[in-house]
Structures are given as structure tokens and as C-alpha cells.
Amino acid sequence: MEMIRVNSSAIVAIGYDEKSMQMKITFQQGRTYDFCRVPKHIFEGFQRASSKGTYYNSHIRDRYQC
């Protein structure tokens, strides 16, 4: 999965595999987490969000556990 660097104080990079609907997020502290069954529109919104941390907290956090 290709990881895309993002401009965020909390998040370093994000990646998404459309076939498996799996997303990865690498946080500033160095940990990478997997998220499963993530709809494509959620990942696309994450990419476009001006605040990645706010979007993560509102749309991804505590959802899509593997």
C-alpha cells in the first residue's frame, strides 16, 4: 500500500487499498495503525480535509477496527 505524506501536526502519512478497503495511518509519534472496511469516500474526505486530526476524530477514530 502506498503511503501518502500529509501536512498535519498529528499525522505523518495515510494509505488506502481500495480492493480490501483497508486504510493505514502513521501518527507523529511513529505508530502506524490499520483500519478495516473503510469506505472510499471516508478516505477521500480524509485526504481533502484541511485538518487531518479533526477529520480523524470526527469520522475515523473508534470506528473501522480490524
PDBQT receptor file of N, H, CA, C and O in Angstrom, charges set to zero:
ATOM      1  N   MET A   1       0.834  -1.172   0.000  1.00  0.00    +0.000 N 
ATOM      2  CA  MET A   1       0.000   0.000   0.000  1.00  0.00    +0.000 C 
ATOM      3  C   MET A   1       0.881   1.238   0.000  1.00  0.00    +0.000 C 
ATOM      4  O   MET A   1       1.805   1.349   0.806  1.00  0.00    +0.000 OA
ATOM      5  N   GLU A   2       0.601   2.148  -0.885  1.00  0.00    +0.000 N 
ATOM      6  H   GLU A   2      -0.150   2.058  -1.540  1.00  0.00    +0.000 HD
ATOM      7  CA  GLU A   2       1.365   3.390  -0.963  1.00  0.00    +0.000 C 
ATOM      8  C   GLU A   2       0.918   4.330   0.152  1.00  0.00    +0.000 C 
ATOM      9  O   GLU A   2      -0.274   4.569   0.348  1.00  0.00    +0.000 OA
ATOM     10  N   MET A   3       1.895   4.851   0.869  1.00  0.00    +0.000 N 
ATOM     11  H   MET A   3       2.863   4.657   0.709  1.00  0.00    +0.000 HD
ATOM     12  CA  MET A   3       1.620   5.818   1.924  1.00  0.00    +0.000 C 
ATOM     13  C   MET A   3       1.860   7.220   1.373  1.00  0.00    +0.000 C 
ATOM     14  O   MET A   3       2.873   7.480   0.724  1.00  0.00    +0.000 OA
ATOM     15  N   ILE A   4       0.927   8.105   1.638  1.00  0.00    +0.000 N 
ATOM     16  H   ILE A   4       0.104   7.893   2.165  1.00  0.00    +0.000 HD
ATOM     17  CA  ILE A   4       0.986   9.485   1.154  1.00  0.00    +0.000 C 
ATOM     18  C   ILE A   4       1.276  10.384   2.354  1.00  0.00    +0.000 C 
ATOM     19  O   ILE A   4       0.535  10.380   3.337  1.00  0.00    +0.000 OA
ATOM     20  N   ARG A   5       2.365  11.156   2.262  1.00  0.00    +0.000 N 
ATOM     21  H   ARG A   5       2.967  11.159   1.464  1.00  0.00    +0.000 HD
ATOM     22  CA  ARG A   5       2.690  12.099   3.334  1.00  0.00    +0.000 C 
ATOM     23  C   ARG A   5       1.657  13.218   3.349  1.00  0.00    +0.000 C 
ATOM     24  O   ARG A   5       1.224  13.693   2.299  1.00  0.00    +0.000 OA
ATOM     25  N   VAL A   6       1.269  13.630   4.547  1.00  0.00    +0.000 N 
ATOM     26  H   VAL A   6       1.621  13.244   5.400  1.00  0.00    +0.000 HD
ATOM     27  CA  VAL A   6       0.280  14.694   4.696  1.00  0.00    +0.000 C 
ATOM     28  C   VAL A   6       0.823  15.791   5.592  1.00  0.00    +0.000 C 
ATOM     29  O   VAL A   6       1.733  15.573   6.393  1.00  0.00    +0.000 OA
ATOM     30  N   ASN A   7       0.253  16.957   5.443  1.00  0.00    +0.000 N 
ATOM     31  H   ASN A   7      -0.486  17.134   4.793  1.00  0.00    +0.000 HD
ATOM     32  CA  ASN A   7       0.649  18.106   6.255  1.00  0.00    +0.000 C 
ATOM     33  C   ASN A   7      -0.278  18.162   7.466  1.00  0.00    +0.000 C 
ATOM     34  O   ASN A   7      -1.421  18.608   7.368  1.00  0.00    +0.000 OA
ATOM     35  N   SER A   8       0.229  17.703   8.606  1.00  0.00    +0.000 N 
ATOM     36  H   SER A   8       1.158  17.340   8.685  1.00  0.00    +0.000 HD
ATOM     37  CA  SER A   8      -0.583  17.633   9.811  1.00  0.00    +0.000 C 
ATOM     38  C   SER A   8       0.335  17.630  11.024  1.00  0.00    +0.000 C 
ATOM     39  O   SER A   8       1.452  17.115  10.982  1.00  0.00    +0.000 OA
ATOM     40  N   SER A   9      -0.166  18.221  12.107  1.00  0.00    +0.000 N 
ATOM     41  H   SER A   9      -1.073  18.640  12.141  1.00  0.00    +0.000 HD
ATOM     42  CA  SER A   9       0.625  18.192  13.347  1.00  0.00    +0.000 C 
ATOM     43  C   SER A   9       0.501  16.852  14.062  1.00  0.00    +0.000 C 
ATOM     44  O   SER A   9       1.312  16.545  14.935  1.00  0.00    +0.000 OA
ATOM     45  N   ALA A  10      -0.507  16.046  13.704  1.00  0.00    +0.000 N 
ATOM     46  H   ALA A  10      -1.166  16.296  12.994  1.00  0.00    +0.000 HD
ATOM     47  CA  ALA A  10      -0.731  14.776  14.381  1.00  0.00    +0.000 C 
ATOM     48  C   ALA A  10      -0.420  13.555  13.522  1.00  0.00    +0.000 C 
ATOM     49  O   ALA A  10      -0.090  12.492  14.047  1.00  0.00    +0.000 OA
ATOM     50  N   ILE A  11      -0.525  13.707  12.200  1.00  0.00    +0.000 N 
ATOM     51  H   ILE A  11      -0.793  14.571  11.774  1.00  0.00    +0.000 HD
ATOM     52  CA  ILE A  11      -0.447  12.563  11.289  1.00  0.00    +0.000 C 
ATOM     53  C   ILE A  11       0.653  12.784  10.262  1.00  0.00    +0.000 C 
ATOM     54  O   ILE A  11       0.778  13.869   9.695  1.00  0.00    +0.000 OA
ATOM     55  N   VAL A  12       1.448  11.745  10.028  1.00  0.00    +0.000 N 
ATOM     56  H   VAL A  12       1.347  10.863  10.488  1.00  0.00    +0.000 HD
ATOM     57  CA  VAL A  12       2.564  11.825   9.079  1.00  0.00    +0.000 C 
ATOM     58  C   VAL A  12       2.137  11.374   7.687  1.00  0.00    +0.000 C 
ATOM     59  O   VAL A  12       2.429  12.039   6.693  1.00  0.00    +0.000 OA
ATOM     60  N   ALA A  13       1.439  10.228   7.623  1.00  0.00    +0.000 N 
ATOM     61  H   ALA A  13       1.202   9.687   8.430  1.00  0.00    +0.000 HD
ATOM     62  CA  ALA A  13       1.112   9.654   6.318  1.00  0.00    +0.000 C 
ATOM     63  C   ALA A  13      -0.158   8.816   6.416  1.00  0.00    +0.000 C 
ATOM     64  O   ALA A  13      -0.515   8.306   7.478  1.00  0.00    +0.000 OA
ATOM     65  N   ILE A  14      -0.830   8.692   5.262  1.00  0.00    +0.000 N 
ATOM     66  H   ILE A  14      -0.539   9.106   4.400  1.00  0.00    +0.000 HD
ATOM     67  CA  ILE A  14      -2.033   7.867   5.171  1.00  0.00    +0.000 C 
ATOM     68  C   ILE A  14      -1.952   7.020   3.908  1.00  0.00    +0.000 C 
ATOM     69  O   ILE A  14      -1.330   7.408   2.918  1.00  0.00    +0.000 OA
ATOM     70  N   GLY A  15      -2.585   5.870   3.961  1.00  0.00    +0.000 N 
ATOM     71  H   GLY A  15      -3.090   5.555   4.765  1.00  0.00    +0.000 HD
ATOM     72  CA  GLY A  15      -2.619   4.994   2.793  1.00  0.00    +0.000 C 
ATOM     73  C   GLY A  15      -3.945   4.273   2.736  1.00  0.00    +0.000 C 
ATOM     74  O   GLY A  15      -4.621   4.117   3.753  1.00  0.00    +0.000 OA
ATOM     75  N   TYR A  16      -4.326   3.823   1.527  1.00  0.00    +0.000 N 
ATOM     76  H   TYR A  16      -3.777   3.949   0.701  1.00  0.00    +0.000 HD
ATOM     77  CA  TYR A  16      -5.611   3.147   1.357  1.00  0.00    +0.000 C 
ATOM     78  C   TYR A  16      -5.507   2.126   0.243  1.00  0.00    +0.000 C 
ATOM     79  O   TYR A  16      -4.932   2.389  -0.813  1.00  0.00    +0.000 OA
ATOM     80  N   ASP A  17      -6.077   0.950   0.498  1.00  0.00    +0.000 N 
ATOM     81  H   ASP A  17      -6.544   0.736   1.356  1.00  0.00    +0.000 HD
ATOM     82  CA  ASP A  17      -6.181  -0.085  -0.527  1.00  0.00    +0.000 C 
ATOM     83  C   ASP A  17      -7.660  -0.257  -0.856  1.00  0.00    +0.000 C 
ATOM     84  O   ASP A  17      -8.446  -0.723  -0.030  1.00  0.00    +0.000 OA
ATOM     85  N   GLU A  18      -8.021   0.126  -2.070  1.00  0.00    +0.000 N 
ATOM     86  H   GLU A  18      -7.383   0.505  -2.741  1.00  0.00    +0.000 HD
ATOM     87  CA  GLU A  18      -9.423   0.127  -2.473  1.00  0.00    +0.000 C 
ATOM     88  C   GLU A  18     -10.027  -1.276  -2.496  1.00  0.00    +0.000 C 
ATOM     89  O   GLU A  18     -11.189  -1.452  -2.129  1.00  0.00    +0.000 OA
ATOM     90  N   LYS A  19      -9.250  -2.278  -2.923  1.00  0.00    +0.000 N 
ATOM     91  H   LYS A  19      -8.306  -2.134  -3.221  1.00  0.00    +0.000 HD
ATOM     92  CA  LYS A  19      -9.774  -3.649  -3.007  1.00  0.00    +0.000 C 
ATOM     93  C   LYS A  19     -10.147  -4.205  -1.639  1.00  0.00    +0.000 C 
ATOM     94  O   LYS A  19     -11.225  -4.773  -1.466  1.00  0.00    +0.000 OA
ATOM     95  N   SER A  20      -9.259  -4.040  -0.674  1.00  0.00    +0.000 N 
ATOM     96  H   SER A  20      -8.383  -3.579  -0.815  1.00  0.00    +0.000 HD
ATOM     97  CA  SER A  20      -9.509  -4.594   0.659  1.00  0.00    +0.000 C 
ATOM     98  C   SER A  20     -10.230  -3.609   1.573  1.00  0.00    +0.000 C 
ATOM     99  O   SER A  20     -10.673  -3.979   2.660  1.00  0.00    +0.000 OA
ATOM    100  N   MET A  21     -10.351  -2.355   1.136  1.00  0.00    +0.000 N 
ATOM    101  H   MET A  21      -9.991  -2.055   0.252  1.00  0.00    +0.000 HD
ATOM    102  CA  MET A  21     -10.948  -1.277   1.936  1.00  0.00    +0.000 C 
ATOM    103  C   MET A  21     -10.188  -1.082   3.251  1.00  0.00    +0.000 C 
ATOM    104  O   MET A  21     -10.773  -0.743   4.280  1.00  0.00    +0.000 OA
ATOM    105  N   GLN A  22      -8.876  -1.304   3.191  1.00  0.00    +0.000 N 
ATOM    106  H   GLN A  22      -8.401  -1.579   2.355  1.00  0.00    +0.000 HD
ATOM    107  CA  GLN A  22      -8.036  -1.139   4.368  1.00  0.00    +0.000 C 
ATOM    108  C   GLN A  22      -7.287   0.188   4.282  1.00  0.00    +0.000 C 
ATOM    109  O   GLN A  22      -6.786   0.566   3.223  1.00  0.00    +0.000 OA
ATOM    110  N   MET A  23      -7.218   0.885   5.413  1.00  0.00    +0.000 N 
ATOM    111  H   MET A  23      -7.624   0.577   6.273  1.00  0.00    +0.000 HD
ATOM    112  CA  MET A  23      -6.506   2.148   5.490  1.00  0.00    +0.000 C 
ATOM    113  C   MET A  23      -5.454   2.049   6.581  1.00  0.00    +0.000 C 
ATOM    114  O   MET A  23      -5.651   1.382   7.597  1.00  0.00    +0.000 OA
ATOM    115  N   LYS A  24      -4.333   2.721   6.355  1.00  0.00    +0.000 N 
ATOM    116  H   LYS A  24      -4.173   3.263   5.530  1.00  0.00    +0.000 HD
ATOM    117  CA  LYS A  24      -3.268   2.815   7.354  1.00  0.00    +0.000 C 
ATOM    118  C   LYS A  24      -3.035   4.287   7.642  1.00  0.00    +0.000 C 
ATOM    119  O   LYS A  24      -3.089   5.128   6.745  1.00  0.00    +0.000 OA
ATOM    120  N   ILE A  25      -2.776   4.584   8.898  1.00  0.00    +0.000 N 
ATOM    121  H   ILE A  25      -2.731   3.901   9.627  1.00  0.00    +0.000 HD
ATOM    122  CA  ILE A  25      -2.451   5.942   9.315  1.00  0.00    +0.000 C 
ATOM    123  C   ILE A  25      -1.200   5.876  10.172  1.00  0.00    +0.000 C 
ATOM    124  O   ILE A  25      -1.142   5.119  11.141  1.00  0.00    +0.000 OA
ATOM    125  N   THR A  26      -0.190   6.675   9.811  1.00  0.00    +0.000 N 
ATOM    126  H   THR A  26      -0.237   7.290   9.024  1.00  0.00    +0.000 HD
ATOM    127  CA  THR A  26       1.021   6.796  10.615  1.00  0.00    +0.000 C 
ATOM    128  C   THR A  26       0.956   8.126  11.357  1.00  0.00    +0.000 C 
ATOM    129  O   THR A  26       0.830   9.190  10.750  1.00  0.00    +0.000 OA
ATOM    130  N   PHE A  27       1.044   8.043  12.670  1.00  0.00    +0.000 N 
ATOM    131  H   PHE A  27       1.147   7.178  13.162  1.00  0.00    +0.000 HD
ATOM    132  CA  PHE A  27       0.968   9.231  13.510  1.00  0.00    +0.000 C 
ATOM    133  C   PHE A  27       2.364   9.779  13.798  1.00  0.00    +0.000 C 
ATOM    134  O   PHE A  27       3.364   9.085  13.617  1.00  0.00    +0.000 OA
ATOM    135  N   GLN A  28       2.417  11.024  14.247  1.00  0.00    +0.000 N 
ATOM    136  H   GLN A  28       1.604  11.588  14.395  1.00  0.00    +0.000 HD
ATOM    137  CA  GLN A  28       3.685  11.703  14.506  1.00  0.00    +0.000 C 
ATOM    138  C   GLN A  28       4.559  10.935  15.503  1.00  0.00    +0.000 C 
ATOM    139  O   GLN A  28       5.784  10.960  15.387  1.00  0.00    +0.000 OA
ATOM    140  N   GLN A  29       3.959  10.262  16.464  1.00  0.00    +0.000 N 
ATOM    141  H   GLN A  29       2.963  10.241  16.558  1.00  0.00    +0.000 HD
ATOM    142  CA  GLN A  29       4.762   9.529  17.452  1.00  0.00    +0.000 C 
ATOM    143  C   GLN A  29       5.381   8.262  16.891  1.00  0.00    +0.000 C 
ATOM    144  O   GLN A  29       6.107   7.558  17.594  1.00  0.00    +0.000 OA
ATOM    145  N   GLY A  30       5.090   7.960  15.587  1.00  0.00    +0.000 N 
ATOM    146  H   GLY A  30       4.501   8.532  15.016  1.00  0.00    +0.000 HD
ATOM    147  CA  GLY A  30       5.751   6.853  14.917  1.00  0.00    +0.000 C 
ATOM    148  C   GLY A  30       4.938   5.591  14.757  1.00  0.00    +0.000 C 
ATOM    149  O   GLY A  30       5.357   4.682  14.040  1.00  0.00    +0.000 OA
ATOM    150  N   ARG A  31       3.801   5.503  15.393  1.00  0.00    +0.000 N 
ATOM    151  H   ARG A  31       3.460   6.241  15.976  1.00  0.00    +0.000 HD
ATOM    152  CA  ARG A  31       2.986   4.295  15.287  1.00  0.00    +0.000 C 
ATOM    153  C   ARG A  31       2.096   4.346  14.052  1.00  0.00    +0.000 C 
ATOM    154  O   ARG A  31       1.572   5.396  13.683  1.00  0.00    +0.000 OA
ATOM    155  N   THR A  32       1.942   3.185  13.426  1.00  0.00    +0.000 N 
ATOM    156  H   THR A  32       2.368   2.332  13.726  1.00  0.00    +0.000 HD
ATOM    157  CA  THR A  32       1.041   3.045  12.278  1.00  0.00    +0.000 C 
ATOM    158  C   THR A  32      -0.091   2.113  12.680  1.00  0.00    +0.000 C 
ATOM    159  O   THR A  32       0.138   1.038  13.234  1.00  0.00    +0.000 OA
ATOM    160  N   TYR A  33      -1.311   2.541  12.395  1.00  0.00    +0.000 N 
ATOM    161  H   TYR A  33      -1.497   3.415  11.945  1.00  0.00    +0.000 HD
ATOM    162  CA  TYR A  33      -2.498   1.764  12.740  1.00  0.00    +0.000 C 
ATOM    163  C   TYR A  33      -3.256   1.380  11.482  1.00  0.00    +0.000 C 
ATOM    164  O   TYR A  33      -3.289   2.124  10.502  1.00  0.00    +0.000 OA
ATOM    165  N   ASP A  34      -3.868   0.195  11.532  1.00  0.00    +0.000 N 
ATOM    166  H   ASP A  34      -3.841  -0.410  12.329  1.00  0.00    +0.000 HD
ATOM    167  CA  ASP A  34      -4.691  -0.312  10.437  1.00  0.00    +0.000 C 
ATOM    168  C   ASP A  34      -6.164  -0.096  10.756  1.00  0.00    +0.000 C 
ATOM    169  O   ASP A  34      -6.594  -0.215  11.903  1.00  0.00    +0.000 OA
ATOM    170  N   PHE A  35      -6.920   0.222   9.721  1.00  0.00    +0.000 N 
ATOM    171  H   PHE A  35      -6.571   0.319   8.789  1.00  0.00    +0.000 HD
ATOM    172  CA  PHE A  35      -8.366   0.387   9.824  1.00  0.00    +0.000 C 
ATOM    173  C   PHE A  35      -8.992  -0.430   8.699  1.00  0.00    +0.000 C 
ATOM    174  O   PHE A  35      -8.530  -0.378   7.560  1.00  0.00    +0.000 OA
ATOM    175  N   CYS A  36     -10.041  -1.183   9.016  1.00  0.00    +0.000 N 
ATOM    176  H   CYS A  36     -10.416  -1.225   9.942  1.00  0.00    +0.000 HD
ATOM    177  CA  CYS A  36     -10.640  -2.106   8.053  1.00  0.00    +0.000 C 
ATOM    178  C   CYS A  36     -12.053  -1.689   7.664  1.00  0.00    +0.000 C 
ATOM    179  O   CYS A  36     -12.760  -1.019   8.416  1.00  0.00    +0.000 OA
ATOM    180  N   ARG A  37     -12.437  -2.109   6.464  1.00  0.00    +0.000 N 
ATOM    181  H   ARG A  37     -11.862  -2.654   5.853  1.00  0.00    +0.000 HD
ATOM    182  CA  ARG A  37     -13.767  -1.825   5.907  1.00  0.00    +0.000 C 
ATOM    183  C   ARG A  37     -14.059  -0.328   5.882  1.00  0.00    +0.000 C 
ATOM    184  O   ARG A  37     -15.164   0.107   6.204  1.00  0.00    +0.000 OA
ATOM    185  N   VAL A  38     -13.051   0.451   5.496  1.00  0.00    +0.000 N 
ATOM    186  H   VAL A  38     -12.153   0.098   5.235  1.00  0.00    +0.000 HD
ATOM    187  CA  VAL A  38     -13.202   1.900   5.410  1.00  0.00    +0.000 C 
ATOM    188  C   VAL A  38     -13.751   2.242   4.025  1.00  0.00    +0.000 C 
ATOM    189  O   VAL A  38     -13.114   1.933   3.018  1.00  0.00    +0.000 OA
ATOM    190  N   PRO A  39     -14.928   2.879   3.961  1.00  0.00    +0.000 N 
ATOM    191  CA  PRO A  39     -15.453   3.277   2.649  1.00  0.00    +0.000 C 
ATOM    192  C   PRO A  39     -14.514   4.258   1.950  1.00  0.00    +0.000 C 
ATOM    193  O   PRO A  39     -13.856   5.077   2.592  1.00  0.00    +0.000 OA
ATOM    194  N   LYS A  40     -14.468   4.159   0.638  1.00  0.00    +0.000 N 
ATOM    195  H   LYS A  40     -15.003   3.494   0.117  1.00  0.00    +0.000 HD
ATOM    196  CA  LYS A  40     -13.580   5.010  -0.146  1.00  0.00    +0.000 C 
ATOM    197  C   LYS A  40     -13.845   6.496   0.105  1.00  0.00    +0.000 C 
ATOM    198  O   LYS A  40     -12.911   7.296   0.154  1.00  0.00    +0.000 OA
ATOM    199  N   HIS A  41     -15.116   6.862   0.263  1.00  0.00    +0.000 N 
ATOM    200  H   HIS A  41     -15.875   6.212   0.223  1.00  0.00    +0.000 HD
ATOM    201  CA  HIS A  41     -15.429   8.283   0.460  1.00  0.00    +0.000 C 
ATOM    202  C   HIS A  41     -14.870   8.819   1.785  1.00  0.00    +0.000 C 
ATOM    203  O   HIS A  41     -14.590  10.013   1.897  1.00  0.00    +0.000 OA
ATOM    204  N   ILE A  42     -14.707   7.956   2.778  1.00  0.00    +0.000 N 
ATOM    205  H   ILE A  42     -14.935   6.986   2.687  1.00  0.00    +0.000 HD
ATOM    206  CA  ILE A  42     -14.105   8.375   4.048  1.00  0.00    +0.000 C 
ATOM    207  C   ILE A  42     -12.623   8.690   3.823  1.00  0.00    +0.000 C 
ATOM    208  O   ILE A  42     -12.120   9.714   4.286  1.00  0.00    +0.000 OA
ATOM    209  N   PHE A  43     -11.931   7.800   3.109  1.00  0.00    +0.000 N 
ATOM    210  H   PHE A  43     -12.339   6.968   2.733  1.00  0.00    +0.000 HD
ATOM    211  CA  PHE A  43     -10.510   8.059   2.825  1.00  0.00    +0.000 C 
ATOM    212  C   PHE A  43     -10.349   9.322   1.981  1.00  0.00    +0.000 C 
ATOM    213  O   PHE A  43      -9.466  10.136   2.253  1.00  0.00    +0.000 OA
ATOM    214  N   GLU A  44     -11.180   9.491   0.974  1.00  0.00    +0.000 N 
ATOM    215  H   GLU A  44     -11.898   8.830   0.753  1.00  0.00    +0.000 HD
ATOM    216  CA  GLU A  44     -11.089  10.677   0.119  1.00  0.00    +0.000 C 
ATOM    217  C   GLU A  44     -11.350  11.953   0.911  1.00  0.00    +0.000 C 
ATOM    218  O   GLU A  44     -10.677  12.963   0.706  1.00  0.00    +0.000 OA
ATOM    219  N   GLY A  45     -12.314  11.909   1.805  1.00  0.00    +0.000 N 
ATOM    220  H   GLY A  45     -12.861  11.089   1.972  1.00  0.00    +0.000 HD
ATOM    221  CA  GLY A  45     -12.574  13.064   2.663  1.00  0.00    +0.000 C 
ATOM    222  C   GLY A  45     -11.396  13.356   3.573  1.00  0.00    +0.000 C 
ATOM    223  O   GLY A  45     -11.071  14.515   3.830  1.00  0.00    +0.000 OA
ATOM    224  N   PHE A  46     -10.761  12.306   4.058  1.00  0.00    +0.000 N 
ATOM    225  H   PHE A  46     -11.026  11.365   3.850  1.00  0.00    +0.000 HD
ATOM    226  CA  PHE A  46      -9.575  12.438   4.906  1.00  0.00    +0.000 C 
ATOM    227  C   PHE A  46      -8.460  13.130   4.127  1.00  0.00    +0.000 C 
ATOM    228  O   PHE A  46      -7.803  14.034   4.643  1.00  0.00    +0.000 OA
ATOM    229  N   GLN A  47      -8.252  12.706   2.896  1.00  0.00    +0.000 N 
ATOM    230  H   GLN A  47      -8.786  11.972   2.476  1.00  0.00    +0.000 HD
ATOM    231  CA  GLN A  47      -7.225  13.321   2.048  1.00  0.00    +0.000 C 
ATOM    232  C   GLN A  47      -7.478  14.814   1.866  1.00  0.00    +0.000 C 
ATOM    233  O   GLN A  47      -6.546  15.617   1.917  1.00  0.00    +0.000 OA
ATOM    234  N   ARG A  48      -8.732  15.181   1.655  1.00  0.00    +0.000 N 
ATOM    235  H   ARG A  48      -9.489  14.529   1.614  1.00  0.00    +0.000 HD
ATOM    236  CA  ARG A  48      -9.095  16.575   1.354  1.00  0.00    +0.000 C 
ATOM    237  C   ARG A  48      -9.201  17.461   2.593  1.00  0.00    +0.000 C 
ATOM    238  O   ARG A  48      -9.159  18.686   2.480  1.00  0.00    +0.000 OA
ATOM    239  N   ALA A  49      -9.335  16.866   3.752  1.00  0.00    +0.000 N 
ATOM    240  H   ALA A  49      -9.369  15.871   3.844  1.00  0.00    +0.000 HD
ATOM    241  CA  ALA A  49      -9.585  17.640   4.975  1.00  0.00    +0.000 C 
ATOM    242  C   ALA A  49      -8.451  18.619   5.263  1.00  0.00    +0.000 C 
ATOM    243  O   ALA A  49      -7.271  18.276   5.181  1.00  0.00    +0.000 OA
ATOM    244  N   SER A  50      -8.839  19.836   5.599  1.00  0.00    +0.000 N 
ATOM    245  H   SER A  50      -9.798  20.114   5.666  1.00  0.00    +0.000 HD
ATOM    246  CA  SER A  50      -7.820  20.838   5.936  1.00  0.00    +0.000 C 
ATOM    247  C   SER A  50      -7.176  20.516   7.282  1.00  0.00    +0.000 C 
ATOM    248  O   SER A  50      -6.009  20.839   7.505  1.00  0.00    +0.000 OA
ATOM    249  N   SER A  51      -7.929  19.885   8.176  1.00  0.00    +0.000 N 
ATOM    250  H   SER A  51      -8.877  19.623   7.995  1.00  0.00    +0.000 HD
ATOM    251  CA  SER A  51      -7.380  19.426   9.446  1.00  0.00    +0.000 C 
ATOM    252  C   SER A  51      -7.531  17.912   9.517  1.00  0.00    +0.000 C 
ATOM    253  O   SER A  51      -8.627  17.398   9.742  1.00  0.00    +0.000 OA
ATOM    254  N   LYS A  52      -6.436  17.211   9.327  1.00  0.00    +0.000 N 
ATOM    255  H   LYS A  52      -5.546  17.628   9.145  1.00  0.00    +0.000 HD
ATOM    256  CA  LYS A  52      -6.462  15.748   9.356  1.00  0.00    +0.000 C 
ATOM    257  C   LYS A  52      -6.843  15.231  10.745  1.00  0.00    +0.000 C 
ATOM    258  O   LYS A  52      -7.580  14.251  10.860  1.00  0.00    +0.000 OA
ATOM    259  N   GLY A  53      -6.349  15.879  11.789  1.00  0.00    +0.000 N 
ATOM    260  H   GLY A  53      -5.750  16.675  11.695  1.00  0.00    +0.000 HD
ATOM    261  CA  GLY A  53      -6.661  15.451  13.146  1.00  0.00    +0.000 C 
ATOM    262  C   GLY A  53      -8.139  15.573  13.473  1.00  0.00    +0.000 C 
ATOM    263  O   GLY A  53      -8.719  14.674  14.081  1.00  0.00    +0.000 OA
ATOM    264  N   THR A  54      -8.750  16.676  13.072  1.00  0.00    +0.000 N 
ATOM    265  H   THR A  54      -8.279  17.407  12.578  1.00  0.00    +0.000 HD
ATOM    266  CA  THR A  54     -10.181  16.880  13.307  1.00  0.00    +0.000 C 
ATOM    267  C   THR A  54     -10.995  15.862  12.526  1.00  0.00    +0.000 C 
ATOM    268  O   THR A  54     -11.951  15.293  13.054  1.00  0.00    +0.000 OA
ATOM    269  N   TYR A  55     -10.624  15.629  11.274  1.00  0.00    +0.000 N 
ATOM    270  H   TYR A  55      -9.847  16.091  10.846  1.00  0.00    +0.000 HD
ATOM    271  CA  TYR A  55     -11.347  14.647  10.456  1.00  0.00    +0.000 C 
ATOM    272  C   TYR A  55     -11.208  13.254  11.060  1.00  0.00    +0.000 C 
ATOM    273  O   TYR A  55     -12.182  12.505  11.143  1.00  0.00    +0.000 OA
ATOM    274  N   TYR A  56     -10.006  12.915  11.476  1.00  0.00    +0.000 N 
ATOM    275  H   TYR A  56      -9.215  13.523  11.409  1.00  0.00    +0.000 HD
ATOM    276  CA  TYR A  56      -9.776  11.616  12.104  1.00  0.00    +0.000 C 
ATOM    277  C   TYR A  56     -10.681  11.452  13.328  1.00  0.00    +0.000 C 
ATOM    278  O   TYR A  56     -11.347  10.427  13.477  1.00  0.00    +0.000 OA
ATOM    279  N   ASN A  57     -10.703  12.447  14.191  1.00  0.00    +0.000 N 
ATOM    280  H   ASN A  57     -10.162  13.280  14.070  1.00  0.00    +0.000 HD
ATOM    281  CA  ASN A  57     -11.509  12.355  15.407  1.00  0.00    +0.000 C 
ATOM    282  C   ASN A  57     -13.004  12.275  15.114  1.00  0.00    +0.000 C 
ATOM    283  O   ASN A  57     -13.738  11.597  15.834  1.00  0.00    +0.000 OA
ATOM    284  N   SER A  58     -13.458  12.950  14.080  1.00  0.00    +0.000 N 
ATOM    285  H   SER A  58     -12.862  13.501  13.495  1.00  0.00    +0.000 HD
ATOM    286  CA  SER A  58     -14.889  13.003  13.758  1.00  0.00    +0.000 C 
ATOM    287  C   SER A  58     -15.388  11.811  12.948  1.00  0.00    +0.000 C 
ATOM    288  O   SER A  58     -16.538  11.401  13.103  1.00  0.00    +0.000 OA
ATOM    289  N   HIS A  59     -14.542  11.252  12.089  1.00  0.00    +0.000 N 
ATOM    290  H   HIS A  59     -13.608  11.586  11.963  1.00  0.00    +0.000 HD
ATOM    291  CA  HIS A  59     -15.010  10.264  11.123  1.00  0.00    +0.000 C 
ATOM    292  C   HIS A  59     -14.335   8.888  11.190  1.00  0.00    +0.000 C 
ATOM    293  O   HIS A  59     -14.849   7.923  10.625  1.00  0.00    +0.000 OA
ATOM    294  N   ILE A  60     -13.192   8.790  11.875  1.00  0.00    +0.000 N 
ATOM    295  H   ILE A  60     -12.774   9.574  12.335  1.00  0.00    +0.000 HD
ATOM    296  CA  ILE A  60     -12.426   7.540  11.816  1.00  0.00    +0.000 C 
ATOM    297  C   ILE A  60     -12.169   6.949  13.201  1.00  0.00    +0.000 C 
ATOM    298  O   ILE A  60     -12.317   5.742  13.389  1.00  0.00    +0.000 OA
ATOM    299  N   ARG A  61     -11.795   7.760  14.150  1.00  0.00    +0.000 N 
ATOM    300  H   ARG A  61     -11.675   8.741  13.997  1.00  0.00    +0.000 HD
ATOM    301  CA  ARG A  61     -11.435   7.283  15.486  1.00  0.00    +0.000 C 
ATOM    302  C   ARG A  61     -12.541   6.409  16.083  1.00  0.00    +0.000 C 
ATOM    303  O   ARG A  61     -13.723   6.747  16.014  1.00  0.00    +0.000 OA
ATOM    304  N   ASP A  62     -12.138   5.290  16.663  1.00  0.00    +0.000 N 
ATOM    305  H   ASP A  62     -11.178   5.016  16.719  1.00  0.00    +0.000 HD
ATOM    306  CA  ASP A  62     -13.039   4.331  17.317  1.00  0.00    +0.000 C 
ATOM    307  C   ASP A  62     -14.034   3.686  16.346  1.00  0.00    +0.000 C 
ATOM    308  O   ASP A  62     -15.064   3.162  16.770  1.00  0.00    +0.000 OA
ATOM    309  N   ARG A  63     -13.730   3.725  15.064  1.00  0.00    +0.000 N 
ATOM    310  H   ARG A  63     -12.893   4.150  14.720  1.00  0.00    +0.000 HD
ATOM    311  CA  ARG A  63     -14.534   3.047  14.042  1.00  0.00    +0.000 C 
ATOM    312  C   ARG A  63     -13.571   2.246  13.173  1.00  0.00    +0.000 C 
ATOM    313  O   ARG A  63     -12.363   2.473  13.218  1.00  0.00    +0.000 OA
ATOM    314  N   TYR A  64     -14.080   1.337  12.405  1.00  0.00    +0.000 N 
ATOM    315  H   TYR A  64     -15.062   1.153  12.368  1.00  0.00    +0.000 HD
ATOM    316  CA  TYR A  64     -13.297   0.603  11.403  1.00  0.00    +0.000 C 
ATOM    317  C   TYR A  64     -12.165  -0.234  12.007  1.00  0.00    +0.000 C 
ATOM    318  O   TYR A  64     -11.114  -0.394  11.386  1.00  0.00    +0.000 OA
ATOM    319  N   GLN A  65     -12.375  -0.764  13.209  1.00  0.00    +0.000 N 
ATOM    320  H   GLN A  65     -13.228  -0.634  13.714  1.00  0.00    +0.000 HD
ATOM    321  CA  GLN A  65     -11.356  -1.642  13.793  1.00  0.00    +0.000 C 
ATOM    322  C   GLN A  65     -11.250  -2.922  12.965  1.00  0.00    +0.000 C 
ATOM    323  O   GLN A  65     -12.228  -3.410  12.397  1.00  0.00    +0.000 OA
ATOM    324  N   CYS A  66     -10.040  -3.439  12.922  1.00  0.00    +0.000 N 
ATOM    325  H   CYS A  66      -9.247  -3.043  13.383  1.00  0.00    +0.000 HD
ATOM    326  CA  CYS A  66      -9.793  -4.682  12.192  1.00  0.00    +0.000 C 
ATOM    327  C   CYS A  66     -10.035  -5.890  13.080  1.00  0.00    +0.000 C 
ATOM    328  O   CYS A  66      -9.876  -7.026  12.634  1.00  0.00    +0.000 OA
TER     329      CYS A  66
